[in-house]
Amino acid sequence: MGVSIAAITVVLTVVIGTIVGVISGRKGGFVDDLL
């Protein structure tokens, strides 16, 4: 269960990061900073 929650968290983080990056005009910028 813990692994599933972690996986979902990572996916949501990437998706949200991508959306924020597109809106801010820096696609993937948020994700790159996070990683």
Biotite code that builds the C-alpha atoms (Angstrom):
import biotite.structure as struc

atoms = struc.array([
    struc.Atom([0.000, 0.000, 0.000], chain_id="A", res_id=1, res_name="MET", atom_name="CA", element="C"),
    struc.Atom([2.815, 2.371, 0.901], chain_id="A", res_id=2, res_name="GLY", atom_name="CA", element="C"),
    struc.Atom([4.471, 1.795, -2.455], chain_id="A", res_id=3, res_name="VAL", atom_name="CA", element="C"),
    struc.Atom([1.225, 2.523, -4.287], chain_id="A", res_id=4, res_name="SER", atom_name="CA", element="C"),
    struc.Atom([0.729, 5.785, -2.396], chain_id="A", res_id=5, res_name="ILE", atom_name="CA", element="C"),
    struc.Atom([4.320, 6.792, -3.145], chain_id="A", res_id=6, res_name="ALA", atom_name="CA", element="C"),
    struc.Atom([3.858, 5.991, -6.839], chain_id="A", res_id=7, res_name="ALA", atom_name="CA", element="C"),
    struc.Atom([0.629, 8.003, -7.000], chain_id="A", res_id=8, res_name="ILE", atom_name="CA", element="C"),
    struc.Atom([2.335, 10.913, -5.245], chain_id="A", res_id=9, res_name="THR", atom_name="CA", element="C"),
    struc.Atom([5.166, 10.893, -7.786], chain_id="A", res_id=10, res_name="VAL", atom_name="CA", element="C"),
    struc.Atom([2.726, 10.777, -10.712], chain_id="A", res_id=11, res_name="VAL", atom_name="CA", element="C"),
    struc.Atom([0.638, 13.631, -9.320], chain_id="A", res_id=12, res_name="LEU", atom_name="CA", element="C"),
    struc.Atom([3.784, 15.655, -8.659], chain_id="A", res_id=13, res_name="THR", atom_name="CA", element="C"),
    struc.Atom([4.948, 15.209, -12.249], chain_id="A", res_id=14, res_name="VAL", atom_name="CA", element="C"),
    struc.Atom([1.512, 16.021, -13.688], chain_id="A", res_id=15, res_name="VAL", atom_name="CA", element="C"),
    struc.Atom([1.039, 19.108, -11.517], chain_id="A", res_id=16, res_name="ILE", atom_name="CA", element="C"),
    struc.Atom([4.622, 20.179, -12.195], chain_id="A", res_id=17, res_name="GLY", atom_name="CA", element="C"),
    struc.Atom([4.080, 19.866, -15.936], chain_id="A", res_id=18, res_name="THR", atom_name="CA", element="C"),
    struc.Atom([0.842, 21.877, -15.803], chain_id="A", res_id=19, res_name="ILE", atom_name="CA", element="C"),
    struc.Atom([2.500, 24.597, -13.720], chain_id="A", res_id=20, res_name="VAL", atom_name="CA", element="C"),
    struc.Atom([5.452, 24.591, -16.113], chain_id="A", res_id=21, res_name="GLY", atom_name="CA", element="C"),
    struc.Atom([3.221, 25.013, -19.157], chain_id="A", res_id=22, res_name="VAL", atom_name="CA", element="C"),
    struc.Atom([1.224, 27.807, -17.516], chain_id="A", res_id=23, res_name="ILE", atom_name="CA", element="C"),
    struc.Atom([4.407, 29.625, -16.482], chain_id="A", res_id=24, res_name="SER", atom_name="CA", element="C"),
    struc.Atom([5.836, 29.116, -19.970], chain_id="A", res_id=25, res_name="GLY", atom_name="CA", element="C"),
    struc.Atom([8.619, 26.829, -18.714], chain_id="A", res_id=26, res_name="ARG", atom_name="CA", element="C"),
    struc.Atom([7.517, 23.297, -19.607], chain_id="A", res_id=27, res_name="LYS", atom_name="CA", element="C"),
    struc.Atom([9.016, 20.857, -17.125], chain_id="A", res_id=28, res_name="GLY", atom_name="CA", element="C"),
    struc.Atom([10.834, 23.651, -15.280], chain_id="A", res_id=29, res_name="GLY", atom_name="CA", element="C"),
    struc.Atom([9.069, 22.914, -12.008], chain_id="A", res_id=30, res_name="PHE", atom_name="CA", element="C"),
    struc.Atom([9.801, 19.193, -12.295], chain_id="A", res_id=31, res_name="VAL", atom_name="CA", element="C"),
    struc.Atom([13.458, 19.834, -13.144], chain_id="A", res_id=32, res_name="ASP", atom_name="CA", element="C"),
    struc.Atom([13.827, 22.039, -10.076], chain_id="A", res_id=33, res_name="ASP", atom_name="CA", element="C"),
    struc.Atom([12.137, 19.396, -7.911], chain_id="A", res_id=34, res_name="LEU", atom_name="CA", element="C"),
    struc.Atom([14.386, 16.590, -9.135], chain_id="A", res_id=35, res_name="LEU", atom_name="CA", element="C"),
])
